[in-house]
């Protein structure tokens, strides 16, 4: 590869590559960019010629990234996003409203993040905080492509963190909670297996932690159970039923403080992983993202 490669790569090449990667189809990418399919194919060939690598495997059902394409994606997405922010900043002037784009796992929606957002808005008169929720894999992929500045939440031991930086904030645990007034709170814990149970989805990292708790308690997997990663659904179901919720502590922290939910005293806690901040190691943090990190570090002290 010669020294002029960087000069030969144009903005249109990167836009084409990112859209084909996002759509998984040359036809859909062409429609999204309002150009012809031959134009997309030509632009993609030019980029592959410059890089000396094939970026996509072509198939009957569309295209998929090659190993080289996946590696290039980690840099192309952040580069385009950085350029867009630079242009926007120059056009808008020094009084442009700042924005930070944060991916947040559902367990932190009712604790930590509301405190952080309130603090940031109190400190900065013009700041947009754009929050995206979803699974860990979904949010980390958006972080890699430059669509998010940060991802905040619990990261599983086997999470794919290649190309990312993780900063530990505190360790989270799992707990068993029921609504206030539940019969199990009278001490009849031997009946725990008689009630419906709310568990994380099968196959998730949280589910493995929940299953470990049941094993430690000598309880077989109940036949009546709700399996979901939705905190809102879990909370409302437990409020109006006799179900037992095997929950991440962050998801129920506020409800425990308000005594709407009560922890079962089992003298046992199952660690659920490390809660922290993920960022894209190939892209410098924006000033607004640095503000967010500072607030997260400050408020996470009380969660340790």
Secondary structure per residue as TSV (DSSP state, phi and psi in degrees):
chain	resnum	aa	ss	phi	psi
A	1	X	-	360.0	129.2
A	2	X	-	-87.0	175.3
A	3	X	T	-74.5	-9.3
A	4	X	T	-96.5	8.9
A	5	X	H	-58.1	-45.9
A	6	X	H	-59.4	-36.0
A	7	X	H	-71.3	-23.7
A	8	X	H	-85.7	-18.7
A	9	X	-	-83.8	120.8
A	10	X	-	-103.0	163.3
A	11	X	H	-57.6	-38.6
A	12	X	H	-64.7	-31.6
A	13	X	H	-62.6	-45.0
A	14	X	H	-67.5	-41.9
A	15	X	H	-61.3	-43.5
A	16	X	H	-62.1	-48.4
A	17	X	H	-59.3	-46.5
A	18	X	H	-65.0	-39.6
A	19	X	H	-70.9	-39.8
A	20	X	H	-63.7	-41.2
A	21	X	H	-62.0	-41.6
A	22	X	H	-69.4	-41.1
A	23	X	H	-85.8	-27.6
A	24	X	S	68.5	20.8
A	25	X	-	-159.3	133.4
A	26	X	H	-67.6	-36.5
A	27	X	H	-64.8	-49.1
A	28	X	H	-67.7	-34.5
A	29	X	H	-65.0	-40.7
A	30	X	H	-62.2	-42.2
A	31	X	H	-63.9	-42.1
A	32	X	H	-66.1	-34.4
A	33	X	H	-94.2	0.1
A	34	X	T	58.5	43.7
A	35	X	S	-132.1	174.5
A	36	X	-	-81.5	158.4
A	37	X	H	-63.4	-40.9
A	38	X	H	-58.1	-35.5
A	39	X	H	-66.3	-39.4
A	40	X	H	-63.3	-46.4
A	41	X	H	-60.6	-43.1
A	42	X	H	-64.1	-44.6
A	43	X	H	-63.9	-40.3
A	44	X	H	-65.9	-40.3
A	45	X	H	-63.6	-40.5
A	46	X	H	-59.4	-45.1
A	47	X	H	-65.0	-42.9
A	48	X	H	-65.2	-35.7
A	49	X	H	-64.9	-42.0
A	50	X	H	-64.4	-43.8
A	51	X	H	-78.4	-20.8
A	52	X	T	70.8	26.0
A	53	X	S	-144.0	148.7
A	54	X	-	-83.4	126.4
A	55	X	-	-94.9	-22.7
A	56	X	E	-135.6	145.8
A	57	X	E	-94.0	126.3
A	58	X	E	-92.1	137.3
A	59	X	E	-143.9	176.9
A	60	X	T	-63.1	-31.4
A	61	X	T	-97.7	10.5
A	62	X	E	129.5	-151.9
A	63	X	E	-127.4	151.4
A	64	X	E	-132.2	149.8
A	65	X	E	-66.6	138.2
A	66	X	-	-81.1	177.5
A	67	X	H	-60.4	-40.5
A	68	X	H	-65.9	-39.8
A	69	X	H	-63.3	-41.3
A	70	X	H	-63.3	-40.4
A	71	X	H	-65.2	-42.4
A	72	X	H	-67.6	-32.7
A	73	X	H	-60.2	-34.4
A	74	X	H	-63.2	-22.5
A	75	X	H	-107.6	-33.9
A	76	X	H	-65.1	-45.9
A	77	X	H	-60.0	-54.5
A	78	X	H	-60.2	-34.7
A	79	X	H	-63.9	-45.7
A	80	X	H	-64.9	-42.7
A	81	X	H	-64.4	-40.2
A	82	X	H	-62.9	-42.1
A	83	X	H	-63.8	-42.4
A	84	X	H	-60.5	-42.9
A	85	X	H	-66.1	-37.5
A	86	X	H	-64.1	-44.3
A	87	X	H	-63.5	-45.4
A	88	X	H	-60.8	-41.6
A	89	X	H	-64.0	-42.9
A	90	X	H	-68.6	-38.6
A	91	X	H	-70.5	-33.8
A	92	X	H	-84.6	-25.5
A	93	X	-	87.4	178.8
A	94	X	T	-69.6	-15.4
A	95	X	T	-96.7	11.0
A	96	X	-	-60.3	139.1
A	97	X	-	-64.8	129.5
A	98	X	E	-77.8	155.7
A	99	X	E	-140.1	141.3
A	100	X	E	-129.1	132.0
A	101	X	E	-108.5	115.5
A	102	X	E	-122.3	129.4
A	103	X	E	-91.0	129.2
A	104	X	E	-128.0	125.5
A	105	X	-	-70.1	148.6
A	106	X	G	-58.2	-29.0
A	107	X	G	-65.1	-19.5
A	108	X	G	-99.8	2.6
A	109	X	T	-65.9	-32.8
A	110	X	T	-103.0	-7.1
A	111	X	T	-139.5	153.6
A	112	X	T	69.5	-62.5
A	113	X	H	-62.3	-42.6
A	114	X	H	-58.4	-37.4
A	115	X	H	-66.5	-42.6
A	116	X	H	-64.5	-43.8
A	117	X	H	-64.4	-42.8
A	118	X	H	-60.8	-41.9
A	119	X	H	-63.8	-45.6
A	120	X	H	-63.5	-41.1
A	121	X	H	-70.1	-29.2
A	122	X	H	-71.8	-30.6
A	123	X	H	-88.0	-25.9
A	124	X	-	-127.5	123.6
A	125	X	S	-72.5	-23.8
A	126	X	S	-135.2	91.6
A	127	X	E	-149.3	122.9
A	128	X	E	-99.1	125.4
A	129	X	E	-110.3	107.8
A	130	X	E	-97.8	115.6
A	131	X	E	-109.6	127.9
A	132	X	E	-115.7	133.7
A	133	X	E	-112.9	162.4
A	134	X	-	157.5	-170.4
A	135	X	-	-72.4	161.2
A	136	X	H	-58.5	-45.7
A	137	X	H	-62.1	-41.3
A	138	X	H	-63.8	-45.6
A	139	X	H	-70.2	-38.9
A	140	X	H	-66.4	-33.1
A	141	X	H	-67.2	-39.4
A	142	X	H	-66.4	-33.5
A	143	X	H	-66.5	-41.8
A	144	X	H	-63.1	-37.8
A	145	X	T	-82.3	-2.2
A	146	X	T	87.0	7.3
A	147	X	S	-81.9	-15.2
A	148	X	-	-127.9	150.4
A	149	X	S	-88.6	-35.6
A	150	X	E	-145.3	155.5
A	151	X	E	-127.4	129.3
A	152	X	E	-119.4	129.4
A	153	X	E	156.6	-170.3
A	154	X	E	-79.6	133.7
A	155	X	E	-113.7	125.3
A	156	X	-	-70.2	157.7
A	157	X	T	-59.4	-32.8
A	158	X	T	-98.9	15.3
A	159	X	-	-66.1	138.0
A	160	X	-	-75.8	104.3
A	161	X	-	-109.9	15.6
A	162	X	T	-60.4	128.4
A	163	X	T	83.2	1.1
A	164	X	E	-119.0	158.8
A	165	X	E	-115.1	133.6
A	166	X	E	-117.7	129.1
A	167	X	E	-114.1	116.2
A	168	X	E	-70.4	134.0
A	169	X	E	-107.8	-50.4
A	170	X	E	-164.7	166.5
A	171	X	E	-99.2	136.8
A	172	X	E	-104.8	153.5
A	173	X	E	-126.3	166.2
A	174	X	E	-99.6	153.9
A	175	X	E	-147.4	165.1
A	176	X	E	-109.2	126.5
A	177	X	E	-130.7	153.2
A	178	X	E	-137.7	167.9
A	179	X	E	-68.6	157.5
A	180	X	T	-60.6	137.4
A	181	X	T	88.5	1.8
A	182	X	-	-63.8	145.2
A	183	X	G	-62.6	-27.4
A	184	X	G	-67.1	-18.8
A	185	X	G	-74.4	-9.2
A	186	X	G	-84.8	-1.8
A	187	X	T	107.4	2.0
A	188	X	-	-86.9	56.0
A	189	X	G	-67.9	-18.4
A	190	X	G	-65.8	-13.6
A	191	X	G	-94.9	6.8
A	192	X	G	-55.1	-37.9
A	193	X	G	-72.4	-4.5
A	194	X	G	-84.9	-8.3
A	195	X	S	-110.6	154.8
A	196	X	-	-59.9	151.4
A	197	X	E	-126.8	144.9
A	198	X	E	-106.4	122.8
A	199	X	E	-128.8	155.1
A	200	X	-	-64.4	161.4
A	201	X	-	-58.0	142.8
A	202	X	T	-59.2	138.2
A	203	X	T	93.2	-14.3
A	204	X	S	-83.2	158.8
A	205	X	H	-62.0	-38.5
A	206	X	H	-64.7	-33.8
A	207	X	H	-65.4	-38.7
A	208	X	H	-61.0	-39.1
A	209	X	H	-65.8	-42.6
A	210	X	H	-63.8	-42.1
A	211	X	H	-62.5	-36.6
A	212	X	H	-61.7	-38.4
A	213	X	H	-63.3	-45.9
A	214	X	H	-61.4	-39.2
A	215	X	H	-64.0	-44.8
A	216	X	H	-61.5	-31.9
A	217	X	T	-88.0	-4.1
A	218	X	T	70.3	32.4
A	219	X	-	-109.6	127.8
A	220	X	-	-71.9	155.2
A	221	X	-	-61.8	116.8
A	222	X	-	-60.8	147.1
A	223	X	S	-73.9	-29.2
A	224	X	S	-98.1	107.8
A	225	X	E	-152.0	151.5
A	226	X	E	-109.0	124.9
A	227	X	E	-113.4	117.1
A	228	X	-	-163.4	156.4
A	229	X	S	-102.9	3.7
A	230	X	-	-79.7	114.7
A	231	X	H	-68.9	-39.9
A	232	X	H	-62.7	-46.5
A	233	X	H	-63.3	-46.0
A	234	X	H	-58.9	-46.7
A	235	X	H	-60.9	-50.2
A	236	X	H	-68.1	-35.3
A	237	X	H	-64.4	-43.8
A	238	X	H	-69.0	-35.1
A	239	X	H	-58.1	-38.5
A	240	X	T	-106.6	13.8
A	241	X	S	-141.7	-177.1
A	242	X	S	-98.4	17.3
A	243	X	-	-68.1	152.2
A	244	X	E	-106.3	128.0
A	245	X	E	-104.7	118.4
A	246	X	E	-89.0	101.3
A	247	X	E	-125.6	150.2
A	248	X	E	-66.1	139.2
A	249	X	H	-57.7	-37.8
A	250	X	H	-60.7	-31.8
A	251	X	H	-71.0	-24.0
A	252	X	H	-119.9	6.3
A	253	X	H	-55.4	-47.5
A	254	X	H	-66.7	-38.9
A	255	X	H	-68.3	-31.9
A	256	X	H	-69.3	-39.2
A	257	X	H	-66.1	-35.7
A	258	X	T	-85.8	-3.2
A	259	X	T	65.7	21.3
A	260	X	S	-74.6	-30.5
A	261	X	E	-122.6	153.6
A	262	X	E	-132.3	137.0
A	263	X	E	-76.0	139.6
A	264	X	-	-79.2	133.7
A	265	X	-	-82.8	94.4
A	266	X	-	-107.2	-5.3
A	267	X	S	56.1	31.9
A	268	X	-	-152.7	135.0
A	269	X	-	-130.3	136.7
A	270	X	E	-103.7	120.1
A	271	X	E	-64.0	137.4
A	272	X	E	-109.8	-0.9
A	273	X	E	123.1	-178.0
A	274	X	E	-97.7	127.5
A	275	X	E	-95.6	131.0
A	276	X	E	-163.7	-166.0
A	277	X	E	-113.7	125.9
A	278	X	E	-104.2	135.6
A	279	X	E	-135.4	164.3
A	280	X	E	-85.5	114.7
A	281	X	T	-67.6	-16.0
A	282	X	T	-92.1	-0.2
A	283	X	S	-131.4	122.4
A	284	X	-	-60.0	142.0
A	285	X	-	-67.6	135.5
A	286	X	-	-68.9	165.1
A	287	X	H	-61.4	-40.5
A	288	X	H	-66.1	-35.7
A	289	X	H	-67.4	-36.1
A	290	X	H	-64.9	-39.5
A	291	X	H	-59.1	-44.1
A	292	X	H	-63.3	-42.7
A	293	X	H	-61.7	-41.8
A	294	X	H	-61.5	-43.0
A	295	X	H	-66.5	-41.0
A	296	X	H	-61.0	-42.6
A	297	X	H	-64.2	-41.6
A	298	X	H	-65.0	-45.6
A	299	X	H	-77.7	-24.1
A	300	X	H	-72.7	-15.6
A	301	X	G	-56.7	-40.6
A	302	X	G	-75.2	-9.3
A	303	X	G	-93.6	-7.5
A	304	X	-	-77.1	360.0
